Amino acid sequence: MSGSNDKKNRKTRAAQHILTNWEYYKVCEGCESVILHDHIFCPLCSGYRFNEEYKVLENVVTELVKRDLTDILNEKEYFDDYI
């Protein structure tokens, strides 16, 4: 059970960090991934159209926190990049 709480806490902290520093992130319009602002292409889907509006980022991050992590990336490494 503590593992589940740890995952939720890490996701919540990552979401808070992203929303606090929102100007460094953007949302891929192809796959809705949250990526760093300096990327030209999405590393997951190779998309090149992004939305940089805070409200869109907030909506996507809020939804991602509610979902289970399903990405192929290592979870620990994934969250450590954001915290």
TINUNU-216890 format. One line per 10 residues: number of its first residue (from 1); their letters; for each residue x, y, z of C-alpha. Coordinates in nm, 3 decimals, always signed. Each point is the difference from the previous one (the first is absolute). Layout:
N
NUM) a) X/Y/Z ~ ...
# end
This chain:
83
1) msgsndkknr) +0.000/+0.000/+0.000 ~ +0.283/+0.241/+0.076 ~ +0.136/-0.054/-0.352 ~ -0.329/+0.122/-0.140 ~ +0.007/+0.308/+0.224 ~ +0.362/+0.068/-0.097 ~ -0.093/-0.007/-0.370 ~ -0.292/+0.235/+0.060 ~ +0.217/+0.238/+0.204 ~ +0.270/+0.003/-0.268
11) ktraaqhilt) -0.258/+0.070/-0.272 ~ -0.156/+0.277/+0.209 ~ +0.338/+0.162/+0.067 ~ +0.092/-0.021/-0.369 ~ -0.334/+0.159/-0.093 ~ +0.050/+0.281/+0.252 ~ +0.350/+0.063/-0.134 ~ -0.123/+0.012/-0.360 ~ -0.286/+0.237/+0.081 ~ +0.221/+0.224/+0.212
21) nweyykvceg) +0.258/+0.020/-0.279 ~ -0.248/-0.020/-0.286 ~ +0.197/+0.232/-0.228 ~ +0.259/-0.278/-0.044 ~ -0.254/-0.255/-0.129 ~ -0.244/-0.048/-0.285 ~ -0.254/-0.260/-0.111 ~ +0.042/-0.202/-0.317 ~ -0.316/+0.029/-0.206 ~ +0.068/-0.342/-0.154
31) cesvilhdhi) +0.012/-0.214/+0.314 ~ -0.068/+0.244/+0.287 ~ +0.339/-0.065/+0.159 ~ +0.143/+0.270/+0.223 ~ +0.349/+0.080/-0.122 ~ +0.268/+0.259/+0.062 ~ -0.047/+0.325/-0.186 ~ +0.331/-0.021/-0.188 ~ -0.092/-0.319/-0.189 ~ -0.070/+0.051/-0.370
41) fcplcsgyrf) -0.158/-0.343/-0.048 ~ -0.190/-0.213/+0.249 ~ +0.232/-0.281/+0.118 ~ -0.294/-0.243/+0.021 ~ -0.195/+0.055/-0.322 ~ +0.232/+0.226/-0.206 ~ -0.276/+0.262/-0.013 ~ +0.091/+0.361/-0.067 ~ -0.314/+0.187/+0.104 ~ -0.019/+0.113/+0.360
51) neeykvlenv) -0.230/+0.195/+0.225 ~ +0.169/+0.232/+0.247 ~ -0.309/+0.137/+0.176 ~ -0.003/-0.040/+0.378 ~ -0.364/-0.115/+0.010 ~ +0.065/-0.280/-0.249 ~ +0.311/-0.110/+0.191 ~ -0.195/+0.007/+0.326 ~ -0.279/-0.217/-0.145 ~ +0.242/-0.257/-0.142
61) vtelvkrdlt) +0.212/-0.018/+0.316 ~ -0.311/-0.037/+0.216 ~ -0.121/-0.290/-0.214 ~ +0.343/-0.166/-0.004 ~ +0.021/+0.005/+0.380 ~ -0.330/-0.191/+0.017 ~ +0.117/-0.273/-0.242 ~ +0.231/-0.291/+0.065 ~ +0.341/+0.043/-0.157 ~ -0.003/-0.199/-0.322
71) dilnekeyfd) +0.307/+0.138/-0.172 ~ +0.288/-0.227/-0.097 ~ +0.248/+0.224/+0.179 ~ +0.139/-0.103/+0.335 ~ -0.232/+0.157/+0.256 ~ +0.274/+0.107/+0.242 ~ +0.208/+0.166/-0.271 ~ -0.313/+0.161/-0.147 ~ -0.104/+0.173/+0.321 ~ +0.352/+0.087/+0.105
81) dyi) +0.025/+0.220/-0.309 ~ -0.284/+0.216/+0.132 ~ +0.077/+0.019/+0.370
# end
